[in-house]
């Protein structure tokens, strides 16, 4: 955040120093007449100092923002993210970091042109700046005014650059609009605030990482917590006024070690929820940390996978969530391609509209309106997006066929309107993203039945075992916990050092032969929190091979003694 502050401060100082043209909106408080939509917006904002300041400046900008030889704006949007964070980290039983952060980021978008073709291109995609934390109207409005002026200048230049760039390409007979119209939305929800027992969480992190004393073979142990609340405010010249609060609470454990041959091994279980009370208790985290450390020790002793295996592989729901997020989630998001590109969107499903992308017993829906699933809160839930459009469920893949993309207010070919998936991190441009993505099966089976199916298949193939994946990690969906499932009695053996070959969208389309009845929630924090829900998945054939990774040398001398002297 400090880097962003420095960058924005420099940009602000530079703008003030070099601004030679008298093109800023007048600093006086003229009172432009309000159309009915904006009058309703002001009524909704009454009592919220920040919303009132945003709307007051929006009115002035709409009526007064003009520059010679540049069109006046046809659309202006202000979005503010008021972010409050607490983060702490401990390692080896000692607190390493504990800090609070509270900041407000304004994002201004000024669009010149019209809905068919406008200035939303390169620098014209918006300006960001830091706003004061207190609600001093003069200070707020002054910063909003400066950012709006910067965004207007950038929009004028961007439109000229865009029109020049378009001359390089043949004219599209059926051009796609640059911006989708949407009815104004007024939705002012209660704000949220950060409440936690800081002392208790510090002690929990210290206690969890102090377990390293019982595990001399483990090289590192750490635990971190990050609790974040974000209140998002949005106003635009169409009459939209929204305010909503989001909470994300996450705890992560980390441990690593080296096998005798130098291979690096790690585990990093995480807990992410939207309600603080759902996080594990102190005792539950201690138990999970011990399990994590026991697993790392077991990995050190585990055999390395054979050079190559090709056959059935069963992914637990935990591992399947990662596959769904990376291979489906990122490809059903409808991002507008670069200028001159003919594709409907980007990604692996760019040309797959109305084509089969999964087996016909699988469907995918993204439903941000879901707040809970099987009793667990969903951090990807929201009622309206960062562009002021109501959230709605979208059937992206129906019985294996791609029928929809998740889009915001940037239209795509055949998709002229937003379906409520324009989302944004603080200070960033809004873009299509997931909310709550669910993979559903019409032929769900129990995990035990899926395991039996693996055993039957490898027996028919004359193999002694198949594979079951418990968890995945980086790079590239590599297995963190991988087990051989033996045909003779079904017992499992932990192995290490494996990667998958060709675990891609083609493998999803042709290789998945069954899914479980055990859907699992995977909440994913970040600037735009998302949730992914998937059951176990069985592939009839995947290649598992030995990872071609370097084996680092072990430490040259022993670690310090674990007992204090």
N, C-alpha and C positions, 0 to 999 in steps of 0.2 A: 504494500500500500504506500510506503514511503516513496518508492520510485514514481508511482502515479502522481503523488502529491507534488514532487519536484518537477515532473514534466508539465503538469497543469499550471503550476505557479509560473514556470518559465514562459509557457505559451501565453498566459494572461499578461505578464509584464511586457512581453514582446508586442502583443496586440495594442496595448495602451500606448507604447512608445512610438510605434510606426503608423498608427491609424491617421491617415492624412485626409481622407474624404469625410465629409460631413454626411454620413449616411446612417448614423445610429438613430433609433427612435428617440424622439424628444424626451428629456428627462422629466418633463412636467407631467402632471396627472390629469390629462384631458380625459373626458368620460365619453367614449364612443357608445353609440346606441347598440344595444344587444339584441341579436335575433333570438327567437324563442328557445332554440337549443342551448345557446350560451347562457341565457337567463336561467334556464333549469340547472345548468352546470353550476352557476354561482350559488343558487339556492342549496344545492347538495353539498357544496364545500363550506357552507357557513359554519363557523366554530372551529375550523381547522386552519391554523395560521399559515401552514405551508401550502395547502391547497389554495387558499385565498390569494397568497402571493403569486403562485404560479398562474392562476387565472387572470389576475390583474395585469401581469406582464403579457400574458397571451393576448388579451384584448388590445393592449397598446401595440404589440408587435403586428397583430393582424391588420390594424388600421393605419399604422404609421411607417412600417418597415418598407422603405423604397430606396432604390439606387438608380442613378442614370444608366440607361441602356440595359437594365436588368429587369425582368418581369417581377412583379410583386409575388410573394409566396401564395400558393393555392392551399397549402397545408402546413401547419406547424404543430409539433408535438413536444411536450415536456414530460420526461419520466425521471422520477427521483427514487433512488433506492437508499433507504436509511438502514444501515447495516450495523448491528452490534454483535461482536464476537468475543468469545472467551476461548483461549486455547492453553493447554498445559501438556507437558511431556516429562516423563521420568525415564531414567535408564539406570540399570544396576542398583536399584533401590534408592536412588537420589533424584530429587526434582531438578530437571534441566532447564525448564522454561515454564513461565506462567505469565500470561499477558492478556489484557483487555484491549479491544479496539472498537471505536465507535466513529462512524463517518457517514456522510451523505454525499452521494454522487448524482449529479444532474446530467442527463443525456438530452440534448436538443437536436431535433431533426427538423430542418426547413426544406420543403420541397417546392421547387420552381418548375413550371410547366403545367401539366395536367395529369389525370390518372392514366392516360394512355402512354405518355412519355414524359419523364421528369428527370430531376437532377440527382436522384438517389444512385450515385455512382462514385466510387473511390472516395475522395475527401468529402463529397456531398452526402455521405451516409450518416453524418452527425458529428456533433462536438460534445465532449465530456468535460466537466469541471467539478471541483469540490464545492459544496455549499456549506454555509455556517450551520453549526449544530443547534444553536438557539434559534428562536423563531422571530428574531428581529426583522420586521418587514422591510425596512430600508436596505439592510445588508443582503437579505435574500433576493430582493428584486434587482439590486444593482448587479449581483453576480449572474442572475438569469438574463438580464439585459445584455451584458457583455457576451455571454455564451451564445445568445440568439444572433447577435450581430456577426460573430465569427462564423456561425453556421450558415447564415445568409450569404456572406461573402464566398464561403466554400461552395455553396450550392450553385451560385452563379458561374463560378469557374468550372465546376464539375459538369454542368449541363453543356457548356461549350465543348469541353473535352469529349463528352459522350457523343454529341452530335458529329464531331469530327471523326471519332472512331467508327461510328456507324456507316460512314461513307466508304469505308474499306470493304463493306460486305454488300451483297445483293439485297434488294428490298424483299422482305418477307411478305408473301401474299396474305398471310393471316397472322399479323403480329400479335404477340401477347402483351396485354397491358402491363405497365410497370407497377401499378398500385391498385389494390382492390377496394372498392367502396364497401362500407359497412355502416349499419345504422349506429347512431350514438348510443353509448351505454353509460348509465349512471349507476354505480354500485360502490357505496362507501362502507366498507366493512370495518369492524373494530381493529385497532392496532394491537400488536403483540410486544412483549418486553421480555428481556432475559432475566431469569431467576434461577439461581443455583446455589448449592452449598459448596463454595470453593474449597474450603478447608477439607471437607470430607473427600472430595474428588482428588485433591492432591495426595492425601494419605492413601487412597485406593491405588493410584498409579504407582506410588512408591512401594506399597506392599506387593503389588503384582510383580514388579520388576525385581524386587528383592529375592524372588524365588531363584534367581540365577545362582545363588550360593549353593543350591542343592544340585546344580547341573554343571559340573566342571568341564564337560565336553562342549557346552554351548558357548559361542564366542560373543554373541550380543543379545541383549534383551531390552526392549523398550516398550513403552505404552504411552499412548497419547489420547487426549480428549479434545474435541472441538465442538462447541455449542454456538449456534448461530441463529439470530432472528433477523428477518428482513421485512421491513414495511415498504411496500412499493406504491408510489403515487403516480398517476398518469392523467394528463389532461391534453386535449387537442382541439383544434379549431372546428372540428365536426360536432363538438358538444359532448364528447366523452369525458367523464370524470370517474376514475376508479381509485380505490385504496384497498389494499389487502395486506395481511401479515402472514409470513411463512416462518416455520421453525424447523430446524434440523439439528439433531443431537447425534454425534458420532463418537465412538471409542474404537481405537485400533490397538491390537497387540502385535508385536513383531519379535521374531527371534531368528537367529541364523547360526550356522555352524559349517564346518568343513569335514567331509569324509576323509578317511586316511589317505585316499588317492588325490586329495586336493579339491574335489568337486564341492562347489558352494551350494548349500541347501538352506531353505528358508520357509517360514510359515508366517502368515499375517492375517489372522481372523479379525473381522470388523463387525461392528454393531452400529446400525444407522436407523434411527426412528424419528418420527415427528412429535412424539410425546416423551418427555424426560422420564416419566415413570416406567416406560417400557425398557429402559436400559437395564442390563444385568446388575444385580446387587454386588456388593463387595465380595461376598462369599462365592457367588456364581462366577464372577470374573477370576477369582483365585483358582477355582476348579478348572475353568477353561484354560487359564494360563498354564496350569500344570499339564493339562492334556496336550497343549501346543508344544511345550518343552519336551514331553515324553515322545511326541511324534518326531520332533527334530532329531532327538537321540536315536530313535528307531530308523530314521532315514540314513543316518551315518552308517548303520550296520546293514542296510538293505542292499541286495544285489542290483547291479546295473542291468537294464533291459538288454535283450538280445539285439543284434544288429538290425534285424528287420522282422516285423510281424505284420501280417495282413489278414484281417478277420474281423469278427464282431467286436464292438466296443460299446459299453453301456456308460452313459454319463448320468451321474446323480443330478437331482434338481439344482443343486448349488452350482455344479459345473455347467449345466445346460443354460442357466441364467446368463452366464458369460457369453456363451455361444449365441444366444438369442439377441443379447445386447449388441454384440459386435457384427454379426452377420445378417441379422434381420433389422434390428433397431436403426442402425446407421443407414440402411438402404431403403427403408420406407419413408424416410424424411425427404420431403420434396424441396430441394434447393435449386433455385433458378440457375441455369448454366451461364457461363460467361457470354458476353456480347458476341454475336456471330455464330455461336454453337447451336446446331440444329436439335440436339437432344431435348427431351422433355424436362429432364432433371439431371442430376449427377449421381454417381455411385453405381453399384453393381446392378441395381434394378432400374437404371435409367431407361432402358428399352423394353422393360418387362411388363408394362401395363397390359392387363387382361391376359397375361401369360402365366403358366404354372411355375411357381417358385418354391413350392413345398409339396409334400404328399397330400392327397386329397382328404386325409383324415385330420389335417391340421389347419387351424385358422388363427389369425392374429388380429386383435383389436387393441386400440389405444384409447383408454377411457380415463381422462384426467378427473372426471367428477367422482371417481371412487376415492373415498377417504380411508377406508380400511379394507383389508382382505384377510379373512379367517382370523380376525382379532388383532391384526398387526397394522399399525398406522403406515400410510404411504406418503413418502416425502415428495413424490412426483405429482400429488394431487393439487388441483387448483380449480377455481370456479370461473375465472376469466384470465386470458393470457396477458402478456406484456404489451399487446397492441390494442387492448380494450375490446377484445372479441370473446364472447361467451365460450367456455370450454364445452366440448361435445365428444361423445364416443365416435371413433372412426374405425370402421371395419376395413383394415388395410389389406388383409389377405383372407379370402373366403374360400374354404375348402381347397386350399392350396393355390388359388389363383389370386394374383395381385389385382386388387380392385380400387385401391385408393392410396394416396400419399398423404402424409401429415404436412400441412402447409399453413403459413401465416398469410400476411396481406400481400406478399409477392406472388402474383398468379403464375401458374404454369399452363402449358398447352393442355386443354381439356379440363383444367381446374381453375376457373376464373375467380373463385371466392375463397376466403379463409375458412378453415374448419377449426379455428381456435387453438392453433399450435405454434403461434409466434411467441417465442420466449427469449428472455434476455438476462444476462448476468449484469451486475452493477456496472454502469458506465459503458456497457457494450451495446452494439447494434442488436436489435431483435432478429431472430432467425428461427426457422422451423426446428422443432425439437420434440422429443418424446415427452409424455406425461407419465401415464401408467400403462405399460405395454404388457399384454397378456397373451401367451401362447396357449391355445386350447386344443384338446383332442376329442374327437367324437368316438374314439375307440380306446379309452384309457384303461390301462392295466396296472396291477399292483407291482411295486418294486420287486417283490419276491418272484412274481411270474416273469418279469423281464430278466432277472438273473438266471432263472431256470432256462429261459429261451437262449441266453448266451451259452450256457452249458450244453444244451442240445445241439446248437449250431456248430460249436467247435468240436463236439464229439463226432458229428457227421463228417466234418472236414479232417478228422484224424489228428487234431491238435490236442495237446495236453491241457491247455488252458486258454481262456479269453481274457479280456481286460475290462476293469471297471474304474472309472475316473471319479474321484470324490471332489477334488477342487482343481481349478485352473489358475494360472497366473501369467505373468509376463516373462519373456516376450511372446507375443502371438499366440495366446491361448495354449501355452505349454502346460502339461499336467504337473501340479504340485504334489498331489497325493494320487498315486496310480497303483492299482492292485491287480495281480493275476488272480483269476477265478478258475480254480482247478476243476476239471471234469469229474474226477473220481468221487469227491465228497463235497465240493462246493467251497472248500476253505479258501481263504484269501491270503496272498503274500504281497507285502509292500515292496515296491521296486522304485528305482530312481534313474535319473538321467535320460528321460524320454522326451521326444517331440513328436508331433503329428505331421504327416505329410498330406497336403491337399485337404485340410479341414477348411472348406470354403463353401460358398453358396451353392455350387454344383453338388457337393456332398450332401448338403441339406436337402436339395431337391430330389436327389436320386437314392440317397443312402439311408435316410431315416425310415425305419420299418415299424417302429412302435413308440408309444409314449406312455408315461406313467400316470397314475391318479394322485400324485403327490406334489402338487404345485407349491413352489416356495417363493417367498418374496425376497427380492434383492433390492434394497434401497441404496441409491447411489448419490452421495453428496456432491457438492461443487457449486459453481456459480449458478447453474441451472440444475437443481436436484431432480432426479428421475427415479422411477421404480420399474423393475422388470420382474415378471412372474412367469415361471416355466415349470413344467413337470420334468421328470427324468426322460431322457431320449436314448433310444437304441439305434445304433448304426449297424447295418449288416456287414459293412466292410470299410475299415480305415487302416491306413498304414501307420504303425507305431515303430519308430526307429530310434536308434541311439543318437543322442544330441551331440553335435559336433562343436563342443564348447571346450575352451581351455580349462585346464585344471591347475589352479593357482597353487603356489608353494604354501605349505603350512607355515605358521609363525616360527621364527628361528629359535625362540626360547619360550619357556613356559609362561603362562599367565601369572599375575600376582596371586598370592595365597588368598583363598576365599574367606578365611577367618581373620578377624582383626587381631593385630598383635600390639 
